[in-house]
Amino acid sequence: SKRSLVLQHTNLHGGSRAGTGEPG
């Protein structure tokens, strides 16, 4: 999603816990 691109590095570490709500 939109924040997936912004918090891409965070999404890799936290996944859904990153705040994006999306696994991965």
C-alpha positions as CSV (number, residue, x, y, z in Angstrom):
1,S,0.0,0.0,0.0
2,K,1.0,3.7,0.3
3,R,2.8,3.3,3.6
4,S,4.4,0.1,2.5
5,L,6.7,2.2,0.2
6,V,7.4,4.6,3.0
7,L,7.9,2.1,5.8
8,Q,9.3,-0.5,3.5
9,H,12.4,-1.0,5.7
10,T,10.2,-1.2,8.8
11,N,7.8,-3.5,7.1
12,L,10.6,-6.0,6.5
13,H,11.4,-6.0,10.2
14,G,8.1,-5.7,11.8
15,G,5.7,-6.8,9.1
16,S,2.2,-6.2,10.2
17,R,3.6,-4.9,13.4
18,A,5.3,-2.1,11.5
19,G,2.0,-0.2,11.4
20,T,1.2,-0.9,7.7
21,G,-1.3,-3.6,8.7
22,E,0.1,-5.7,5.9
23,P,2.2,-8.9,6.4
24,G,5.6,-8.8,4.7
